[in-house]
Amino acid sequence: MPALVGQLYIHCISYRQRKVERQSSYNYYLDYQLIPSTDYRGKIRYFDRFYSSFESLDEKDRLAVHLDFNKALFEVGNYHRFVQSVDPLIEQVIIDNMYEYRGEKIFEELLFKKAAALYNLRQYDGAIKVLKSLIKMDKDHQLAKNLLSLCIRKLGKTWYDLSKAIAIVLMFSAASILFAEFVIVSSFYLEYLKQVMLLRNTLILIASGLLICRELVMIWSIRREVNF
C-alpha cells in the first residue's frame, strides 16, 4: 500500500511538472508571436534562446513556430542554415499530411524556398532536382519554371561565356582587318583587297552565327528541361 501511494505521488508530481513546462512553453510561444512580423533577426535570436522550450509545445504550435523561424532564416539570407533546417520540416509536413497551412500551400512553398536557397548557394544541381519535383506537382508554377531556367543558364555558363568570348575575339579581329583594309591594303596592296574583304566578312559571319547559335541552344535546353 505505501508503495502504491508513493507511485501515485510521483505520478502526480510528474504530471504537475509537465503541466508547468507546457504552460511555460506556451508563454514563450505567446512572446514569440509578439515580435513584429518583419523583425526576422529578432525572431531568430528568440528562437535560438528558447529552442528547448518550444519543443515542449503541442504539435500545432510547435509547427507554427518552426515554419515562421525558417521563413525568418530565408528572409535574412541565412541560406546554409535554412537548407539544414527545412528538410526535417518538409518531412514533418509529409508525415502529418498537411500540405496546406493557414490557406497557403506550405509544402510547395517550402520546396520552392529550398530551391531558391540552393540557387543562392550556387548548388544548381540540387536546386534543379527540387524544382523538377515541384513542377511535377504543379505544372503551372511559373516561379519554379523561371528559377529552373536561371539554374540551367548558370550550369551552362562556362560554354555560354566561352562562345561569347570567341565571338568577341572574332569581331575585334574583323574590326582590325577593316582598319588595315582602309589604311594599308586600299593604298598599297590593292590586289589583295578582295581576299581581305572576304576574310573580314567571314569573321563577322562566324561571330554572328556563334552568338545566334549559343542563344538558340540555351533556349532549347531550357525548354527541354522546363517542359520535361
SELOMI-986608 format. One record per residue (C-alpha): residue number from 1; residue in one letter; x, y, z. Coordinates in steps of 0.1 Angstrom, whole numbers, plus 5000, padded with zeros to 4 digits. Layout:
BEGIN
<node><i>NUM</i><aa>A</aa><xx>X</xx><yy>Y</yy><zz>Z</zz></node>
...
This chain:
BEGIN
<node><i>1</i><aa>M</aa><xx>5000</xx><yy>5000</yy><zz>5000</zz></node>
<node><i>2</i><aa>P</aa><xx>5027</xx><yy>5026</yy><zz>5009</zz></node>
<node><i>3</i><aa>A</aa><xx>5045</xx><yy>5017</yy><zz>4976</zz></node>
<node><i>4</i><aa>L</aa><xx>5013</xx><yy>5024</yy><zz>4957</zz></node>
<node><i>5</i><aa>V</aa><xx>5008</xx><yy>5057</yy><zz>4974</zz></node>
<node><i>6</i><aa>G</aa><xx>5044</xx><yy>5066</yy><zz>4966</zz></node>
<node><i>7</i><aa>Q</aa><xx>5039</xx><yy>5058</yy><zz>4929</zz></node>
<node><i>8</i><aa>L</aa><xx>5008</xx><yy>5079</yy><zz>4928</zz></node>
<node><i>9</i><aa>Y</aa><xx>5026</xx><yy>5108</yy><zz>4945</zz></node>
<node><i>10</i><aa>I</aa><xx>5054</xx><yy>5106</yy><zz>4920</zz></node>
<node><i>11</i><aa>H</aa><xx>5030</xx><yy>5104</yy><zz>4891</zz></node>
<node><i>12</i><aa>C</aa><xx>5011</xx><yy>5135</yy><zz>4904</zz></node>
<node><i>13</i><aa>I</aa><xx>5044</xx><yy>5154</yy><zz>4908</zz></node>
<node><i>14</i><aa>S</aa><xx>5055</xx><yy>5144</yy><zz>4873</zz></node>
<node><i>15</i><aa>Y</aa><xx>5021</xx><yy>5154</yy><zz>4858</zz></node>
<node><i>16</i><aa>R</aa><xx>5023</xx><yy>5188</yy><zz>4875</zz></node>
<node><i>17</i><aa>Q</aa><xx>5058</xx><yy>5194</yy><zz>4863</zz></node>
<node><i>18</i><aa>R</aa><xx>5048</xx><yy>5186</yy><zz>4827</zz></node>
<node><i>19</i><aa>K</aa><xx>5018</xx><yy>5209</yy><zz>4830</zz></node>
<node><i>20</i><aa>V</aa><xx>5040</xx><yy>5237</yy><zz>4843</zz></node>
<node><i>21</i><aa>E</aa><xx>5065</xx><yy>5231</yy><zz>4815</zz></node>
<node><i>22</i><aa>R</aa><xx>5038</xx><yy>5233</yy><zz>4789</zz></node>
<node><i>23</i><aa>Q</aa><xx>5024</xx><yy>5265</yy><zz>4804</zz></node>
<node><i>24</i><aa>S</aa><xx>5059</xx><yy>5280</yy><zz>4804</zz></node>
<node><i>25</i><aa>S</aa><xx>5065</xx><yy>5269</yy><zz>4768</zz></node>
<node><i>26</i><aa>Y</aa><xx>5032</xx><yy>5284</yy><zz>4758</zz></node>
<node><i>27</i><aa>N</aa><xx>5042</xx><yy>5317</yy><zz>4774</zz></node>
<node><i>28</i><aa>Y</aa><xx>5074</xx><yy>5317</yy><zz>4754</zz></node>
<node><i>29</i><aa>Y</aa><xx>5053</xx><yy>5310</yy><zz>4723</zz></node>
<node><i>30</i><aa>L</aa><xx>5030</xx><yy>5340</yy><zz>4730</zz></node>
<node><i>31</i><aa>D</aa><xx>5060</xx><yy>5362</yy><zz>4735</zz></node>
<node><i>32</i><aa>Y</aa><xx>5074</xx><yy>5350</yy><zz>4702</zz></node>
<node><i>33</i><aa>Q</aa><xx>5041</xx><yy>5359</yy><zz>4685</zz></node>
<node><i>34</i><aa>L</aa><xx>5045</xx><yy>5395</yy><zz>4698</zz></node>
<node><i>35</i><aa>I</aa><xx>5077</xx><yy>5400</yy><zz>4678</zz></node>
<node><i>36</i><aa>P</aa><xx>5070</xx><yy>5422</yy><zz>4648</zz></node>
<node><i>37</i><aa>S</aa><xx>5064</xx><yy>5401</yy><zz>4617</zz></node>
<node><i>38</i><aa>T</aa><xx>5093</xx><yy>5417</yy><zz>4598</zz></node>
<node><i>39</i><aa>D</aa><xx>5118</xx><yy>5416</yy><zz>4627</zz></node>
<node><i>40</i><aa>Y</aa><xx>5134</xx><yy>5384</yy><zz>4613</zz></node>
<node><i>41</i><aa>R</aa><xx>5166</xx><yy>5387</yy><zz>4632</zz></node>
<node><i>42</i><aa>G</aa><xx>5148</xx><yy>5392</yy><zz>4664</zz></node>
<node><i>43</i><aa>K</aa><xx>5127</xx><yy>5361</yy><zz>4658</zz></node>
<node><i>44</i><aa>I</aa><xx>5159</xx><yy>5341</yy><zz>4651</zz></node>
<node><i>45</i><aa>R</aa><xx>5176</xx><yy>5353</yy><zz>4683</zz></node>
<node><i>46</i><aa>Y</aa><xx>5145</xx><yy>5345</yy><zz>4704</zz></node>
<node><i>47</i><aa>F</aa><xx>5141</xx><yy>5311</yy><zz>4688</zz></node>
<node><i>48</i><aa>D</aa><xx>5177</xx><yy>5301</yy><zz>4694</zz></node>
<node><i>49</i><aa>R</aa><xx>5175</xx><yy>5313</yy><zz>4730</zz></node>
<node><i>50</i><aa>F</aa><xx>5143</xx><yy>5294</yy><zz>4739</zz></node>
<node><i>51</i><aa>Y</aa><xx>5146</xx><yy>5265</yy><zz>4715</zz></node>
<node><i>52</i><aa>S</aa><xx>5142</xx><yy>5238</yy><zz>4741</zz></node>
<node><i>53</i><aa>S</aa><xx>5110</xx><yy>5254</yy><zz>4755</zz></node>
<node><i>54</i><aa>F</aa><xx>5094</xx><yy>5255</yy><zz>4720</zz></node>
<node><i>55</i><aa>E</aa><xx>5100</xx><yy>5217</yy><zz>4718</zz></node>
<node><i>56</i><aa>S</aa><xx>5075</xx><yy>5212</yy><zz>4746</zz></node>
<node><i>57</i><aa>L</aa><xx>5047</xx><yy>5229</yy><zz>4727</zz></node>
<node><i>58</i><aa>D</aa><xx>5018</xx><yy>5209</yy><zz>4713</zz></node>
<node><i>59</i><aa>E</aa><xx>5024</xx><yy>5198</yy><zz>4677</zz></node>
<node><i>60</i><aa>K</aa><xx>5003</xx><yy>5225</yy><zz>4660</zz></node>
<node><i>61</i><aa>D</aa><xx>5020</xx><yy>5254</yy><zz>4679</zz></node>
<node><i>62</i><aa>R</aa><xx>5055</xx><yy>5238</yy><zz>4675</zz></node>
<node><i>63</i><aa>L</aa><xx>5050</xx><yy>5235</yy><zz>4638</zz></node>
<node><i>64</i><aa>A</aa><xx>5038</xx><yy>5272</yy><zz>4635</zz></node>
<node><i>65</i><aa>V</aa><xx>5070</xx><yy>5284</yy><zz>4653</zz></node>
<node><i>66</i><aa>H</aa><xx>5093</xx><yy>5263</yy><zz>4631</zz></node>
<node><i>67</i><aa>L</aa><xx>5076</xx><yy>5274</yy><zz>4599</zz></node>
<node><i>68</i><aa>D</aa><xx>5080</xx><yy>5311</yy><zz>4610</zz></node>
<node><i>69</i><aa>F</aa><xx>5116</xx><yy>5306</yy><zz>4621</zz></node>
<node><i>70</i><aa>N</aa><xx>5125</xx><yy>5290</yy><zz>4588</zz></node>
<node><i>71</i><aa>K</aa><xx>5109</xx><yy>5319</yy><zz>4570</zz></node>
<node><i>72</i><aa>A</aa><xx>5130</xx><yy>5343</yy><zz>4590</zz></node>
<node><i>73</i><aa>L</aa><xx>5162</xx><yy>5324</yy><zz>4581</zz></node>
<node><i>74</i><aa>F</aa><xx>5153</xx><yy>5326</yy><zz>4544</zz></node>
<node><i>75</i><aa>E</aa><xx>5144</xx><yy>5363</yy><zz>4546</zz></node>
<node><i>76</i><aa>V</aa><xx>5177</xx><yy>5373</yy><zz>4562</zz></node>
<node><i>77</i><aa>G</aa><xx>5197</xx><yy>5353</yy><zz>4537</zz></node>
<node><i>78</i><aa>N</aa><xx>5210</xx><yy>5326</yy><zz>4561</zz></node>
<node><i>79</i><aa>Y</aa><xx>5207</xx><yy>5300</yy><zz>4533</zz></node>
<node><i>80</i><aa>H</aa><xx>5231</xx><yy>5274</yy><zz>4548</zz></node>
<node><i>81</i><aa>R</aa><xx>5211</xx><yy>5271</yy><zz>4580</zz></node>
<node><i>82</i><aa>F</aa><xx>5178</xx><yy>5273</yy><zz>4561</zz></node>
<node><i>83</i><aa>V</aa><xx>5187</xx><yy>5243</yy><zz>4539</zz></node>
<node><i>84</i><aa>Q</aa><xx>5198</xx><yy>5224</yy><zz>4570</zz></node>
<node><i>85</i><aa>S</aa><xx>5166</xx><yy>5231</yy><zz>4590</zz></node>
<node><i>86</i><aa>V</aa><xx>5140</xx><yy>5229</yy><zz>4562</zz></node>
<node><i>87</i><aa>D</aa><xx>5144</xx><yy>5192</yy><zz>4553</zz></node>
<node><i>88</i><aa>P</aa><xx>5131</xx><yy>5180</yy><zz>4587</zz></node>
<node><i>89</i><aa>L</aa><xx>5102</xx><yy>5205</yy><zz>4584</zz></node>
<node><i>90</i><aa>I</aa><xx>5093</xx><yy>5191</yy><zz>4550</zz></node>
<node><i>91</i><aa>E</aa><xx>5094</xx><yy>5156</yy><zz>4563</zz></node>
<node><i>92</i><aa>Q</aa><xx>5071</xx><yy>5166</yy><zz>4592</zz></node>
<node><i>93</i><aa>V</aa><xx>5047</xx><yy>5182</yy><zz>4568</zz></node>
<node><i>94</i><aa>I</aa><xx>5046</xx><yy>5149</yy><zz>4548</zz></node>
<node><i>95</i><aa>I</aa><xx>5041</xx><yy>5128</yy><zz>4579</zz></node>
<node><i>96</i><aa>D</aa><xx>5013</xx><yy>5150</yy><zz>4591</zz></node>
<node><i>97</i><aa>N</aa><xx>4998</xx><yy>5150</yy><zz>4556</zz></node>
<node><i>98</i><aa>M</aa><xx>4995</xx><yy>5188</yy><zz>4560</zz></node>
<node><i>99</i><aa>Y</aa><xx>5002</xx><yy>5202</yy><zz>4525</zz></node>
<node><i>100</i><aa>E</aa><xx>4983</xx><yy>5234</yy><zz>4532</zz></node>
<node><i>101</i><aa>Y</aa><xx>4986</xx><yy>5256</yy><zz>4563</zz></node>
<node><i>102</i><aa>R</aa><xx>4965</xx><yy>5287</yy><zz>4570</zz></node>
<node><i>103</i><aa>G</aa><xx>4953</xx><yy>5289</yy><zz>4534</zz></node>
<node><i>104</i><aa>E</aa><xx>4988</xx><yy>5285</yy><zz>4519</zz></node>
<node><i>105</i><aa>K</aa><xx>5003</xx><yy>5256</yy><zz>4500</zz></node>
<node><i>106</i><aa>I</aa><xx>5030</xx><yy>5252</yy><zz>4526</zz></node>
<node><i>107</i><aa>F</aa><xx>5046</xx><yy>5221</yy><zz>4511</zz></node>
<node><i>108</i><aa>E</aa><xx>5051</xx><yy>5238</yy><zz>4477</zz></node>
<node><i>109</i><aa>E</aa><xx>5063</xx><yy>5270</yy><zz>4494</zz></node>
<node><i>110</i><aa>L</aa><xx>5090</xx><yy>5251</yy><zz>4514</zz></node>
<node><i>111</i><aa>L</aa><xx>5102</xx><yy>5233</yy><zz>4483</zz></node>
<node><i>112</i><aa>F</aa><xx>5104</xx><yy>5265</yy><zz>4463</zz></node>
<node><i>113</i><aa>K</aa><xx>5123</xx><yy>5283</yy><zz>4491</zz></node>
<node><i>114</i><aa>K</aa><xx>5147</xx><yy>5254</yy><zz>4494</zz></node>
<node><i>115</i><aa>A</aa><xx>5154</xx><yy>5255</yy><zz>4457</zz></node>
<node><i>116</i><aa>A</aa><xx>5159</xx><yy>5293</yy><zz>4459</zz></node>
<node><i>117</i><aa>A</aa><xx>5183</xx><yy>5289</yy><zz>4488</zz></node>
<node><i>118</i><aa>L</aa><xx>5203</xx><yy>5262</yy><zz>4469</zz></node>
<node><i>119</i><aa>Y</aa><xx>5204</xx><yy>5286</yy><zz>4439</zz></node>
<node><i>120</i><aa>N</aa><xx>5218</xx><yy>5313</yy><zz>4461</zz></node>
<node><i>121</i><aa>L</aa><xx>5244</xx><yy>5289</yy><zz>4475</zz></node>
<node><i>122</i><aa>R</aa><xx>5253</xx><yy>5281</yy><zz>4438</zz></node>
<node><i>123</i><aa>Q</aa><xx>5242</xx><yy>5244</yy><zz>4443</zz></node>
<node><i>124</i><aa>Y</aa><xx>5224</xx><yy>5244</yy><zz>4409</zz></node>
<node><i>125</i><aa>D</aa><xx>5221</xx><yy>5207</yy><zz>4405</zz></node>
<node><i>126</i><aa>G</aa><xx>5203</xx><yy>5204</yy><zz>4438</zz></node>
<node><i>127</i><aa>A</aa><xx>5181</xx><yy>5233</yy><zz>4430</zz></node>
<node><i>128</i><aa>I</aa><xx>5172</xx><yy>5218</yy><zz>4396</zz></node>
<node><i>129</i><aa>K</aa><xx>5162</xx><yy>5185</yy><zz>4413</zz></node>
<node><i>130</i><aa>V</aa><xx>5139</xx><yy>5202</yy><zz>4438</zz></node>
<node><i>131</i><aa>L</aa><xx>5124</xx><yy>5224</yy><zz>4411</zz></node>
<node><i>132</i><aa>K</aa><xx>5116</xx><yy>5195</yy><zz>4388</zz></node>
<node><i>133</i><aa>S</aa><xx>5098</xx><yy>5177</yy><zz>4417</zz></node>
<node><i>134</i><aa>L</aa><xx>5078</xx><yy>5209</yy><zz>4424</zz></node>
<node><i>135</i><aa>I</aa><xx>5069</xx><yy>5214</yy><zz>4387</zz></node>
<node><i>136</i><aa>K</aa><xx>5057</xx><yy>5177</yy><zz>4386</zz></node>
<node><i>137</i><aa>M</aa><xx>5032</xx><yy>5186</yy><zz>4413</zz></node>
<node><i>138</i><aa>D</aa><xx>5022</xx><yy>5219</yy><zz>4398</zz></node>
<node><i>139</i><aa>K</aa><xx>5029</xx><yy>5223</yy><zz>4361</zz></node>
<node><i>140</i><aa>D</aa><xx>5016</xx><yy>5259</yy><zz>4363</zz></node>
<node><i>141</i><aa>H</aa><xx>5041</xx><yy>5270</yy><zz>4390</zz></node>
<node><i>142</i><aa>Q</aa><xx>5056</xx><yy>5299</yy><zz>4369</zz></node>
<node><i>143</i><aa>L</aa><xx>5081</xx><yy>5310</yy><zz>4396</zz></node>
<node><i>144</i><aa>A</aa><xx>5096</xx><yy>5275</yy><zz>4397</zz></node>
<node><i>145</i><aa>K</aa><xx>5099</xx><yy>5274</yy><zz>4359</zz></node>
<node><i>146</i><aa>N</aa><xx>5116</xx><yy>5308</yy><zz>4359</zz></node>
<node><i>147</i><aa>L</aa><xx>5141</xx><yy>5297</yy><zz>4386</zz></node>
<node><i>148</i><aa>L</aa><xx>5147</xx><yy>5264</yy><zz>4368</zz></node>
<node><i>149</i><aa>S</aa><xx>5156</xx><yy>5285</yy><zz>4337</zz></node>
<node><i>150</i><aa>L</aa><xx>5181</xx><yy>5305</yy><zz>4357</zz></node>
<node><i>151</i><aa>C</aa><xx>5197</xx><yy>5274</yy><zz>4371</zz></node>
<node><i>152</i><aa>I</aa><xx>5201</xx><yy>5259</yy><zz>4337</zz></node>
<node><i>153</i><aa>R</aa><xx>5217</xx><yy>5291</yy><zz>4324</zz></node>
<node><i>154</i><aa>K</aa><xx>5241</xx><yy>5290</yy><zz>4354</zz></node>
<node><i>155</i><aa>L</aa><xx>5251</xx><yy>5254</yy><zz>4347</zz></node>
<node><i>156</i><aa>G</aa><xx>5257</xx><yy>5262</yy><zz>4311</zz></node>
<node><i>157</i><aa>K</aa><xx>5276</xx><yy>5294</yy><zz>4319</zz></node>
<node><i>158</i><aa>T</aa><xx>5311</xx><yy>5280</yy><zz>4311</zz></node>
<node><i>159</i><aa>W</aa><xx>5304</xx><yy>5271</yy><zz>4275</zz></node>
<node><i>160</i><aa>Y</aa><xx>5280</xx><yy>5300</yy><zz>4271</zz></node>
<node><i>161</i><aa>D</aa><xx>5306</xx><yy>5326</yy><zz>4282</zz></node>
<node><i>162</i><aa>L</aa><xx>5333</xx><yy>5308</yy><zz>4262</zz></node>
<node><i>163</i><aa>S</aa><xx>5313</xx><yy>5311</yy><zz>4230</zz></node>
<node><i>164</i><aa>K</aa><xx>5307</xx><yy>5348</yy><zz>4237</zz></node>
<node><i>165</i><aa>A</aa><xx>5344</xx><yy>5354</yy><zz>4243</zz></node>
<node><i>166</i><aa>I</aa><xx>5353</xx><yy>5336</yy><zz>4210</zz></node>
<node><i>167</i><aa>A</aa><xx>5327</xx><yy>5357</yy><zz>4191</zz></node>
<node><i>168</i><aa>I</aa><xx>5341</xx><yy>5390</yy><zz>4207</zz></node>
<node><i>169</i><aa>V</aa><xx>5376</xx><yy>5380</yy><zz>4196</zz></node>
<node><i>170</i><aa>L</aa><xx>5364</xx><yy>5373</yy><zz>4161</zz></node>
<node><i>171</i><aa>M</aa><xx>5346</xx><yy>5407</yy><zz>4160</zz></node>
<node><i>172</i><aa>F</aa><xx>5377</xx><yy>5425</yy><zz>4172</zz></node>
<node><i>173</i><aa>S</aa><xx>5397</xx><yy>5407</yy><zz>4145</zz></node>
<node><i>174</i><aa>A</aa><xx>5373</xx><yy>5417</yy><zz>4119</zz></node>
<node><i>175</i><aa>A</aa><xx>5375</xx><yy>5453</yy><zz>4131</zz></node>
<node><i>176</i><aa>S</aa><xx>5413</xx><yy>5452</yy><zz>4130</zz></node>
<node><i>177</i><aa>I</aa><xx>5412</xx><yy>5438</yy><zz>4094</zz></node>
<node><i>178</i><aa>L</aa><xx>5387</xx><yy>5466</yy><zz>4084</zz></node>
<node><i>179</i><aa>F</aa><xx>5411</xx><yy>5492</yy><zz>4098</zz></node>
<node><i>180</i><aa>A</aa><xx>5440</xx><yy>5476</yy><zz>4079</zz></node>
<node><i>181</i><aa>E</aa><xx>5419</xx><yy>5474</yy><zz>4048</zz></node>
<node><i>182</i><aa>F</aa><xx>5413</xx><yy>5511</yy><zz>4047</zz></node>
<node><i>183</i><aa>V</aa><xx>5447</xx><yy>5523</yy><zz>4059</zz></node>
<node><i>184</i><aa>I</aa><xx>5471</xx><yy>5498</yy><zz>4043</zz></node>
<node><i>185</i><aa>V</aa><xx>5455</xx><yy>5474</yy><zz>4017</zz></node>
<node><i>186</i><aa>S</aa><xx>5435</xx><yy>5501</yy><zz>3998</zz></node>
<node><i>187</i><aa>S</aa><xx>5466</xx><yy>5523</yy><zz>3995</zz></node>
<node><i>188</i><aa>F</aa><xx>5494</xx><yy>5498</yy><zz>3989</zz></node>
<node><i>189</i><aa>Y</aa><xx>5481</xx><yy>5463</yy><zz>3983</zz></node>
<node><i>190</i><aa>L</aa><xx>5450</xx><yy>5468</yy><zz>3961</zz></node>
<node><i>191</i><aa>E</aa><xx>5454</xx><yy>5434</yy><zz>3945</zz></node>
<node><i>192</i><aa>Y</aa><xx>5447</xx><yy>5417</yy><zz>3979</zz></node>
<node><i>193</i><aa>L</aa><xx>5416</xx><yy>5438</yy><zz>3986</zz></node>
<node><i>194</i><aa>K</aa><xx>5391</xx><yy>5411</yy><zz>3977</zz></node>
<node><i>195</i><aa>Q</aa><xx>5408</xx><yy>5385</yy><zz>3998</zz></node>
<node><i>196</i><aa>V</aa><xx>5409</xx><yy>5408</yy><zz>4028</zz></node>
<node><i>197</i><aa>M</aa><xx>5373</xx><yy>5418</yy><zz>4024</zz></node>
<node><i>198</i><aa>L</aa><xx>5363</xx><yy>5381</yy><zz>4022</zz></node>
<node><i>199</i><aa>L</aa><xx>5383</xx><yy>5373</yy><zz>4054</zz></node>
<node><i>200</i><aa>R</aa><xx>5367</xx><yy>5402</yy><zz>4072</zz></node>
<node><i>201</i><aa>N</aa><xx>5332</xx><yy>5393</yy><zz>4062</zz></node>
<node><i>202</i><aa>T</aa><xx>5338</xx><yy>5356</yy><zz>4070</zz></node>
<node><i>203</i><aa>L</aa><xx>5349</xx><yy>5365</yy><zz>4106</zz></node>
<node><i>204</i><aa>I</aa><xx>5318</xx><yy>5387</yy><zz>4111</zz></node>
<node><i>205</i><aa>L</aa><xx>5295</xx><yy>5359</yy><zz>4098</zz></node>
<node><i>206</i><aa>I</aa><xx>5311</xx><yy>5333</yy><zz>4121</zz></node>
<node><i>207</i><aa>A</aa><xx>5309</xx><yy>5356</yy><zz>4151</zz></node>
<node><i>208</i><aa>S</aa><xx>5273</xx><yy>5364</yy><zz>4144</zz></node>
<node><i>209</i><aa>G</aa><xx>5264</xx><yy>5328</yy><zz>4138</zz></node>
<node><i>210</i><aa>L</aa><xx>5281</xx><yy>5318</yy><zz>4170</zz></node>
<node><i>211</i><aa>L</aa><xx>5262</xx><yy>5343</yy><zz>4191</zz></node>
<node><i>212</i><aa>I</aa><xx>5229</xx><yy>5332</yy><zz>4175</zz></node>
<node><i>213</i><aa>C</aa><xx>5236</xx><yy>5295</yy><zz>4179</zz></node>
<node><i>214</i><aa>R</aa><xx>5245</xx><yy>5298</yy><zz>4216</zz></node>
<node><i>215</i><aa>E</aa><xx>5212</xx><yy>5316</yy><zz>4223</zz></node>
<node><i>216</i><aa>L</aa><xx>5192</xx><yy>5290</yy><zz>4203</zz></node>
<node><i>217</i><aa>V</aa><xx>5210</xx><yy>5261</yy><zz>4221</zz></node>
<node><i>218</i><aa>M</aa><xx>5204</xx><yy>5277</yy><zz>4255</zz></node>
<node><i>219</i><aa>I</aa><xx>5167</xx><yy>5283</yy><zz>4247</zz></node>
<node><i>220</i><aa>W</aa><xx>5163</xx><yy>5247</yy><zz>4235</zz></node>
<node><i>221</i><aa>S</aa><xx>5180</xx><yy>5234</yy><zz>4267</zz></node>
<node><i>222</i><aa>I</aa><xx>5158</xx><yy>5254</yy><zz>4289</zz></node>
<node><i>223</i><aa>R</aa><xx>5126</xx><yy>5245</yy><zz>4272</zz></node>
<node><i>224</i><aa>R</aa><xx>5135</xx><yy>5208</yy><zz>4272</zz></node>
<node><i>225</i><aa>E</aa><xx>5142</xx><yy>5208</yy><zz>4310</zz></node>
<node><i>226</i><aa>V</aa><xx>5112</xx><yy>5230</yy><zz>4319</zz></node>
<node><i>227</i><aa>N</aa><xx>5088</xx><yy>5210</yy><zz>4299</zz></node>
<node><i>228</i><aa>F</aa><xx>5102</xx><yy>5176</yy><zz>4308</zz></node>
